[in-house]
Amino acid sequence: MRILPPILICALLWGSAFPCIKLVYLEWEKMGVKAGLTDLWWFAGVRFTLAGAALLLISKQPIKDLRASPLHLVALFALTQTTGQYLFFYLGLSLASGSLGSLMVATGSFWWMLLAPIILRTPWPSRGQWLALLVGAVGVSLATSAPTDGRDFSALGLFCLLASTLMGALGVIIFSKLRPTIGPRAATGSSLFAGGLILLTVGAPAFGHAAELLSPKILALTAWLAFVSASAFTLWNHLSTLHPVNLLASYRFIIPICGVAESLLLIPGEKATWGLLFGGALVIASLLAAQKMTPPAANKSELLNKLPTTKR
């Protein structure tokens, strides 16, 4: 019961991000703004730069922690957790429904099962776990068969969402190597701030019509999204220092549930299709089954420590 309340807070915060981003896209449509890729990434850059700056301001000793940490790992953390993850995510969510974007969060744990044997040289998934992965893939296929917002299925949107969760999984691995030298707030703040600046640079052409992109309503949504990033990422990274990561992973299914529920509740025009409900149930069930088949000794926090030490 001690771990469930903070995880539920993270899930509710992250879950609200999906409908809020889609509401920004819908607001642009109402305003007659034809947002291109650079606009999406510039908007993401504003969000994460603000969130990172706020976190760095409330961190105890961010400069000291950063100096004590390998700078190339700090840079890789920012490139994966923020830049890479959200370059794909914002594009993917512009092509897919908010409900599908929420559901794809669950695939982060499947990426872990595939990455751990390659990066950490742990045993490959068992036959049962491979079967769970297959069931999860079927669930994703069903969930995408009937989009909840009535649009045609977008293979590019699905690919971008999957690539986004891959970047997030790599970010977790990199953060594990930074934990001995930097606190969760300083690490998350530097990742969000640096990654946000990169996204602002990538989306630089949008700066010329920033006033058009940031109406009062969108500014309010941006402020909320910045708060979500700062608070949820910090709390989750802090939990990873207190509890085994495989225990946290077993609760990840709460995030897509909250995201789907909040998307259906807040985004006009989205509705629960049979494909989303049945496919989502298969994805979450396969995730729980795969997690239960993971031996207790295969603790992610222990496995991560087996990574080769990087020379400073």
Number of C-alpha atoms within 10 A of each C-alpha: 5 6 13 12 10 15 20 16 16 24 22 21 22 23 28 23 23 27 27 21 23 21 20 21 19 15 16 18 12 10 12 10 13 11 14 14 16 20 21 24 27 25 25 27 29 19 27 32 24 22 28 27 19 19 26 21 13 12 18 13 14 20 14 12 18 18 11 14 19 16 13 11 17 21 15 19 30 27 24 24 26 28 29 24 25 29 26 21 26 24 20 25 24 18 20 26 28 31 31 27 28 27 26 21 25 25 27 21 22 24 19 21 21 14 18 18 13 12 15 16 12 14 11 14 18 12 10 14 21 17 15 25 23 14 19 25 18 17 24 24 17 20 26 23 16 17 24 25 19 12 11 13 16 15 13 13 22 23 13 24 29 23 22 28 27 23 24 25 21 22 22 18 22 21 24 18 21 21 16 12 15 22 21 23 26 24 29 32 30 25 28 33 26 24 30 30 21 22 27 25 16 18 20 16 15 22 16 9 10 14 10 13 23 16 15 10 11 19 14 12 19 24 14 18 25 23 20 22 25 24 20 19 22 21 18 18 20 16 17 22 15 10 12 15 19 19 16 17 18 16 17 23 21 19 25 27 22 23 28 25 19 21 29 20 13 16 20 13 10 17 17 16 17 15 19 25 15 14 24 29 18 21 31 23 17 26 26 18 17 23 21 12 14 16 8 11 8 13 14 22 18 13 17 19 13 13 15 10 8 9 5 9
